[in-house]
Structures are given as structure tokens and as C-alpha cells.
């Protein structure tokens, strides 16, 4: 219920967002009719805009073919429509001289009247609809609905989206009426060739061209940076934090947990043979002993999506009687990626012996909540076992987890009998899997083929990790404590100047950057400097339209990396663990940088 209210308030506040402010004159100007305050015309435009926002959102979510269309295409469509209407407003005779427009007027005079300048219902519709994609990109709450709520629940997502749109339309309607009142007092509104109409025509053309070329984004940056306009999205972020649930905790699963023994039925196993009474008694004693030694595994809590399950839900209860390995991971985490070959190998070796593996994908960044992004990553990594989306950290919190990656081994009776944090100890983990499978086979009276345990490079991994002397470094204001030449912990537009010398393990930015909670977005001509102590360098990044970055190490150009989809990119694969200076020169605007990791 709180998020419903937040969505409505976010819609109201969106009209004050820097990316919307340059467009408000278009909404006001488009609603002018020359007949004083025209509520019907204003209402038509804002309702058309609201419907456009909703339809545009559904198009993005329903059709994967639309998802791959760059944002610039939608901006071209919106900008072109606004520019055309500007030309028609500036030169009224253009519309009347167009043959197709004259035919339309003759056939449907009731709909289009005598032209756009007088009473054009469909013209109002088109103006409002053309602004939908632009207004859809200015609210963090909107993106949460788009990326998180809709994939999990179409019904709830639609309700929140409508609530957001109602707030947006209400605010726009009020602003439009106020603007009409002001301009109406000036006079000269009725004259289609008057100076007000000409100014509005020029304004439409300028805004349309700005949307097409991306200049509107630069205006947004200027408003925030030079004019000192407050970024209203920060207010939204504070509201969203009110909706966050506190983390749940359970005792560490590696330590014994005292419990009062209770009767747990042994009917969960699909036994192939009848079990003798004395065997049942022994099984019950074993289970009671486990209750003292291990905690029961919490159920998977309201997954936000399912992959590799045929679209069907999956629960631990439905798998009781099989050994289950839960792997908590996220696809842009390099540590998680390095564990995947071992997990995939275990699945291939033991899935027919009674092992089920479930990947619990708990995102670190917002883009990792998007179902399609995770589906693409699962396919790219060749993962065949089921994966659930834990976008709201519900299962993560149920297990009291704080790490990526983490593995929980659940035996046939539902107890967590093994727990491992991070990389390494693969042979130890596999032996724990084999032990749990042997218990299962003994209980069922069946044979099991284990095979050889894969040798674990744990010592090598621990030795490697000890050589890495640079920490994971974040760009977003929520965690950018290593930012050395700007205001860490502060969101909004900042202009950075690179120093002559840099300190180790400090982040230096150059140029104009829009700092948000999770990432920093460059506005073109930017640079990143970092003096690191490691062998390999990785960066989580993205770009809406694609961007190229040059990777320089110690003054030498190594390669050029093309950034587009949201994922982890390998920047440098070195030969030794030593100190180097990384210099990233950004050749295209729009890159979003999330974090550096080292290996």
C-alpha cells in the first residue's frame, strides 16, 4: 500500500524533474485554443500523454523486439512529431495546403475541424502521445515499476503504473490551466498569425530538435549544475527508502542450533522399497539429531521470476527427498562467475543421482532485476539448472546472507548441512554433496555413482586473492567512498577536474558526470583514472545507445571496449600482480559506470 502512495507522489513530482522542466511549455502551449482557459483541450493532451506512458511501458515489457530498440529511436519519433507541429503552428498555411490534410478535413470534419490551429482533437491527442516516451524516463519510481514489479506481478505493476500516471497527469493538468490563465491575460491568443502563436511554434521546433539531438539532456545537466535547480528525484529516492524492508536474520548455519526434537514424518522420500519399523525408528533418531546440529532450510520466499523451469514455480518443499544446492549469486559479480564452471560440472555429474541445484539470483544493481537481462546471462553462461529471481532480497534475508557468492547444501530432510562463502574449497563442497547423496541412496536402498572429486584450486585462489591489493570500488553515491576529486556520497551533477598526480586505490573522474545512487553517468568527453594493485581489472557498466572507451595502462593504449548491455566487462588481463595506472578515455557520451573489481 505504501508503494502505491509512493507511485502517485512520484507522478506528481515528475513534473518538477529537470528532464521534464524544458517540456512544460510545450504542454502549456499545446493546450492553448485562443478562447481563454480551455480545460477540455488541456485534459485531452494530458490524458493522451498518460495513456502513452502506460502503452509505452507495456510495449517495452511485452515485446522483446521493442526492448532492443535504442532509446534514440523513440526520441526521434517524439522529436519529429513536435517539430512538425511547430512548423504547422508557425506557418498555418502549410496544413491547409497539404492535399492529404484537405481530404481528411473533407471526410472527417467533425474530428479534425477546420485545421489544427482552431479545434483539433486528434492534434491534441498526437501532441500528448508524442511526449509519453520522454516523460517515461524521468523517475526512479517508474523504473522500479518497469524493471521489478511488472515482471513479478502484472496486476500489481499495472496498478502502480496507473497510480504513477494519475499523479503525473493531475500535476500536468493543473500546470496547464495555470499557464493558460497567465497567457490569456497577455492577449493576442486567438490570432493564428499573432506573436504568441509564432513564439509557440518556434518553441515546439526547438524542443523537438532538442529531443532528437539529445540537447534536452544537456539542458537538464545545465539546470542541475549551473542554475542550481534541485533534483526532485532525490526526494523520490528518500520515499523509496521508506518502502525498504529491514533484513531478517537467522543464526549462522555452520554453528549448532539447539532445538526441541519433534516428529518429522519420513513420507517425504519416494522410497522404492518398504521401510522396516526399526529402520523408521533409526531414521527418526537421525532427524532429531539433525535438529540439534543444523537449522531447517527456509523456503524460497516469493521469487520474482523463474528461469529453466518451463515457467513453473519451484519450491524446496516440492524437492524434499532430493539433495539441493542453493547458489546465491548475481550475474555481474566476477567472483560468482568464477564459481559457475564448478557448479555446472556438479550439476552434470550428480543431477541423475539425486542432486538439484537452484541458482538464487539476488541483484546488486537495479539492472540485474530485469528478467530478460538475467535470462540472457543464464544463456550466455550455459546454465541448465533452475534459477529464481530474488530481486527483493526476500530469500537472501530469510537465510541471513550478506555475501556473493554463497552456497547452502540442503539434505533430503530439509536441513542446511553445509555452508560456504565466496570462491574456493570446491573439493570440500563436492565431498559434502557426495556425503548427502550417499545418505539419500542408503535411505532409498538405491545405488549411486559418485565419480572422482574435482581437485580444488583453493590454495591457488587464496594465494591469488592475497595478491590483490585494490578494493572493489563503486561509482554511485551510495558507496563511492573512494572518490577522491569530488563530493562522495552526494547525488546530482558534478564537474570533475583530474589532478596532476593520483593516489593508490582512489577514484578520479574527469568531465561532467551525473552521480546517482548506483552509478555515475558521463555526459561526453569524460575520463577515469585509478592507480590499482592487481592483475586483472573488470568494470560493471552499460550504455543505452552504445559507447566506446579506450583502455590505457601506464600511458599505453591497450584496447578499445564497446559498452552497451548492462554487464561486467573485462578491461585488462595482465601478466603480473603489480601497481599500474588505469586511464579510461570515454569516446562516446552516455556511459553508466557502476563499479571496478579486480582479480
N, C-alpha and C positions, 0 to 999 in steps of 0.2 A: 504493500500500500504506500509506503514511503517513496519507493521509486516512481510510482505513478505521479505523486505530487512533484517529485524532482523533475520528471519529464515535462510536466506542464510549466513549471517555473523556468526550466531551461529554454522552452519555446519562447516565453516572454522575454527572457534575457538575450536571446539570439539577435534580436533587432538592434541591440547595442554593441554587438561584437564588431571589432574593427573590420572584419571582412565583409560585413553587411552594410556598415555606415555609408560607403560610397554608392550603394544601390538604392538607398531610401528615396532620394529624389526621383528616381525612375518610377517607383511605386506611387509616389505622390503625383508626379506629372502625368502618369498614365491614367490616373483616376479623374483628371480634370475634364469637364464637359462643356464649360462655358456657360453653364446655367446655375452657377452658385454651387453650394455644397450638394454633391451627388452621392448619397450613401449607397445607392444601388450599384453604381459603377465601381466604387471603391470595394464594395463587398464582393462583386464579381471577380475582380482581379485577385483579391487575397484568397478567396475560396479556390480559384483556379490554381494559384500558387501552392496552396496547401495540398490539393489533390495531386498536383505534380510531384511534390515532395514524397507523398506516400507511394505513388505509382513508380517513381524513380527508384525508391528503396526496394520495392518488390522486384523490379526488373533486375537489380543488382544481385538480389538473393536467390531468385528463382532460376535464372538462366546463367550458366557458367560462361556462355559465349559473350554475354554482356559484361561479365566481371573482368574479362581480359581486355576490354576496350579501354584505352588510356583515358584519363580524366580530361585530357586536352580535347578529345573529340566532343565530349558533352559541352565543354566551354565554347568550342567553335559553333555548335548548334545554337546555344543560348545567345552568344555574342552576335551572330549573324542576324538572328531574329530581331534583337534590339536595334541593331544598326539599320535594318530595313525600315522598321517603324520610325526611326529617327529621320530617315530620308523622306518618308511619306509625310511626316509632321512638318518638316522644314520646307518641302516642296509639295503642297497639296495637290497640284495638278498631275503629279506623277500617277497617283492612284486612279484618277478619273480617266487618264489617257491609256491605261493598260486595258487591252481588249478583254483579257480573261476576267478582270475585275468588273468591267462593264457587263459582261454576260452573267456573272454571279449576281450583280445587283438586279438585273432584269428578272432572273429566275427566282431569286430569294430576297426580295426587297424587305420582307418582314424581318429577316435575320440580320442582314448587313446594313439596312437603312440606305442612306444615300452616300455612304462612304465612311471611312474610318474617322474623319475629323468631326462628324456630327454625332452619330449614335451607332457604335459598332460593338455589339455584344460579343461577337466572335473575336474581334480585335482585342477586347479586354481579356478574353479567355487566353488568347495566344500570348499576350504580354505576361500574364500571371504564370502560365505554364512554362514559359521560357526561363523564368527565374528560379524554378524549382531546383534544378541541379546545383545552382550557385548557392542557394540558401541551405542546401543539404550538407555543406562542407564546413560549417562554422560552429559546431557544437560538440564537445566531448561526450555529452549525454547521448546525442544522436548516434555517435559511433559505437557506443556501448550497446545500444539497442540493435544496431546493424550487425555488429560483429559477434555479440554474445547472446542476447536474449532471443532474437529471431531464430538462430539455428537450434536453440534448445526448446523453445516453445513458440510456435507460430501464433497461437492465440494471445499469449501474454505480450509477445513482441508487437503484435498489431495494436493492442490496447495502449501500450506505452508510446508507440509511434503516433497514434491518433492523439493522445494526450499532449505530446510534444508539438504536434502540428496545430492543435487548437490554440495552445498558448501563443505560438508564433503568429497565427492568423489574427487573433484577438489584438495583439500588440500592433501589428501592421495596420489593422483597420482603424484603430484609434489614431495612430500617427498620420494615416492618410487623411482622415477627417480634419485633424488639426491643421495639416498642411493646406488642405483645400480652403479652410476658413481664412488662413493668412493670405493666400494668393487671391482669393475672391475679393478681399478688401483693396488689393492693389488695382484691380480693374483690368480691362483690355483682354479678359479671358475668352470672350465669345468670338473675337475676331480670329478666324483661322490663319490670317496673314499678319496678326499682331506680333509684337516683340516677345510676349510671353511664350507663344507657340514656337517661335523661332529658337528662343533660348532652350526650350524643352527639346526641340528637335536636335539641336547641337549636343545637348546633354545625353540624349539617347545614343547618338552616334559615338560620342566619346566613351561612354560606359560600355557600349557593345564592343568597340575596338579594344578597350582595356581588358575586358573579359577574354577576348580572343587571344591577345598577346601576352596575357598574364601580368599586365601592368597593375591590375587591381590588387594583386598580391603585394606589389611594391608599395602601393598606396597604403595598404594595411600595415606594412612594416614601417612606413614613414609616420603613420598616425601613432603607432606604439612607441617608436624610437624618438622621433623629433618633436612631435606635438604633445607628448606626454599623456596620450589617451590611455586610460586604464583598461587592461584586458579583462573583459567581463567573463571570459572563460575560466578565470581563476576562481570566481565566485561559484561557478558550476562545479569545479573540482572540489571545493570545500563541501558543497551539498552532497556530492557523490561519496565523499569520505564518511559522511554521516550514515550512509547506507551499508558501509562495510561491516561485516560481522567479525567479532573477536575470534581469534584462533582457539580451537579446542585442543586439549592436551590429554594424553594418556601416559601412564608410566612407561619408561623405556622397555622395549620388548626384549632386550637382551638380559635384563635382570629378572630374577624370580619374582612372581607376584602371588601373594598369598590369597587364597580364596576358599570358601566353604565348598567342599565337594558336593556336587549334585549329580543326579542321574541323567546321563546323556544317552539317548537310545542309539543303538548300533544299526538302526534300519536305514541310515543314510547311504551305506555302501550297498551297491548292487552285487551281492555275493552270488557266485556261481554254484556254490555248494552250501548245504545246510551247516549251521554252526552248532557245535555241541554245547550243552549248558555250561560245562566247565570252561570252555573257550570263551563263551559270552561273559562269564564272570571275570575271567582274566582281562578281557578287553575293557570291561567297565573299570577295573582297577587301574589299568594303564591310562584311561581317560581321566580318572580322578587325580592321578599323579601329575598328568599334564596340566591340569587346572592349577596346581600349585606352582609348577615350573614356568608355564607360559601363559600369555594372555590370549583370549579368543580374538580372532581377526575381526575388526569392524567390517561391516558390509560396505560395498561400493555405494557412495551416497549421491543419489540423483545425478548421474552422469549427464553431461551436456551434449553428448553425441557418441556414436558408435562407429567404428571402422573395422573392417574384416569380420563382421558378424552377420552379414547379409541384411543389415538394417535392424536386426533383432536385439533387444536388450540382453545383457548378460549380468548375472549376479553370482556372488560367491556361494550362496545357498544352492543354486542350481548345479554348482560344480562340486558340492560336498561328496567326498569319496574319491576325488582326484587330488593330486598334489598341485598346488597353484603357486606360481612365482609372480608376485606383483613387482613391476619395474616402474618406479616413479621417475619420469624424465620430461624433457621438453626439447623440441627439435633443433633449436638454435644453440643449444649447450654443447660445446666441444667435448666436455667430459662425458656427457651422455652418449654422444656419437661414438666415442671410442669404446664404449661397452657393448654396442649393438652387435658386432660380429660374434662375440661370445654368446650373447643371449639367443641370436638366431641359430647358432650351432646347437645349443641345448634344446631348442625347440625341435630342430630336425632330428636330433638323436633320441629324444625322450617323449615326444608327443604321442607316440603309439604305445608307450609304456605306462601312461597314466599321468603325464605332466601337462598342465595347461599354463601358458604364460599370458598375462594381461599387462599391456602397457598402459600405465595411468599417466596420460599426458596433462601435466599441470603447467600452465604457461608462466613464463617470466615476464613477457611483454604482451601488450594488447593484441598485436597481430597474430600471436600464437593461439589466440582463442578462436580464430576463424576456421571453421570446419574444413573448408577447401584447402587452406594452407597446410593444415595437418595431414589431410588426405594426400596432398602432393608430396609431402615429406616422407610419409609412410611408404608410398610407392617408390620414391627416389632411393630410400634406404633398403628396399626389398624386404620389408617386414611383412610376414604372413600371419602372425598371431594376432588375436584381438587387441584393439586399442580403444580405450574410452577417453573422452574429453572431460577433464576435471577443471573446467575453466573458472569455476567459482571457488576452487580450493576446498571443496567440501570433503572429499576423500583424503586429501592431504592433511587437513585439520583433524579428521577422525583418527588418523594414525599419529598425530602429533609430530609430523615431519617438518624438517627445516632445510633439507638438502636435495640437490640434484647431482647425480642420480642416487637413488636408494632402492634397495631390493628387500622385499619381505617374502619369506618362504612359508607357505601355509600348508599344513599337513592334512591328511584325509579326514581328521576330526575337526578341522577349522581352527587350529591353534597356530600362532606365529612361532615357528620353531627355529628360525634363523633370520638374522637381520644384518645387512651390510650397507655401509655408507660409502659413496664415492666409487672410484675405479679400483682395479686390482683385486687380489685374493680370489681369482677366478677358479683356481683348483679347489680352494676351500668351499666356495659356493657350490660347485658341481658335486663335491662329495656330500654336501648337505642335501642336495637334490636326490642323489642316489640313495642315501640313507632313508629319506622319506618315501621314495618309491619302493624300496625293499620292504618297508613296513606295510605298505599297501598290498604288495604282492603276497606277503605272508598272510595278511588278513583275508585276502580273497582266495588264497590257495592256488595262485597262478604263477607262472614263470615270468621272469623279467630279464631282459638282456641289457646290461649296463654299458659295456664297452669301456674303453680306456678314458681316464680323466685327462682333459686337455691341460697341458703344462701351463701354469700361470706365470706370466712375466711380472709378478707382483714386486719382486725385488728391483727389477729394472724400472718399473713405474715409480716406485718410491724414490729411487735414485734420481730419476728424471725430474720428478716434482721438486726435489730438494734443490735442483739447479736453477729453477725458475724463480727469479728474484723480483718479478714485477707482478703487482696485484691486478685482479680484474678491475677495469676502470670504466665507469659509467659516464655518459654524456648528459643524461636527463637531470633536471634539478632535484629530483627526489633523492639521488645518490651520487652527485658529482663532486664529492669532497676533494677529489684530486685536481679539480680545475684550478689552474694557477694564475691565469691572467684575466679573470672575470669574477663575477659575483656568484659563487657557488650557492646552491640551494634557492636560487631566485629564478622564477619563470618569466618569460617575455623576451622582447627583442634586446639584444646586446651587440655592440660593435667591438670587436677584439683586435688588438694590435700585437703582433708577435714580437717578443723580446730578442735581443741580440744573442743571449745565451739561455739555455734551458737546464733545469734541474732534473735529476733522475726521477722516474715514475710520477711525473707531473704532466697534466694535460694542458696543452696550449692550443687555442683556436685563433684563426685569423679571418677577418672579414665580418659580415653581418650574419648572425645566427638567431633563430627563434628557438629559445630554450623552453621545452615542455617537460612535464614530469618524467617521461620515459626516454625522450630523445632530444637531440638538437638538430634543427633543420637549417641547412645553409641556403642563402639567397643568391649564390653565384659568386665565383671568384674567391672562394674560401680556401683555407689551408689548415692542416692539423699537424702539430709537432708532438712527439713523445720519445723521450730517451728511455729505452727499455733494456732489461737484462733477461734475455730468453733466446730460444732458438727459432720458434715459430710465432707468428702473430696472426690473430684472427679478429674479424670485426663483424658484429651484427649490424646490418644496415638495410636500407631499402630506398626506392625512388619510385614515385608514381608514374613517371614517364621514361625512366631510364637515365642514368648519369654515369659518366666516365671519371675515374680517379686515377691519377698517376702515383705509383708507389716508389718513393725514393728512400734509399738506405745509405746513410753516411755520405750524402751528396751525390750518389749514383742512382740513375733511373733503373729500376729492376723490371717493372712491367706496368701495364695498364689494366685495371679491373673495371668491368662493366657492372654497375649496381642497378638492380631492378626489383626483383621479388624480395619479400621480407625473409631473410635467412642469414646464416652465418657464412661469411666469405673468408677464404684463406688469402691473406695479403703477402705473407713472407714465409717461406720454408727455408730456414737457414741451415748452416752446416755445423755451427758450434753454439754453445751457451755462453754468450759474452754480451757486452754492452754495445748498443747501436743507437743511432738516432733515426727514427722513422719520421719521414716527411710525406704527408699526403697532400697532393695538389688537386683540388676539385675543379674539373674542367666543365662541368655542366651543373646548372642550378637545380635545387630541389632534393638533394640527398638528405636522408634522415640517418643519423648515426646514433646507435643505441649503446654499444659497449665494445671495449677491447678485451680480448682474452689471450692468454699466452700459453705456449706449450714447448 
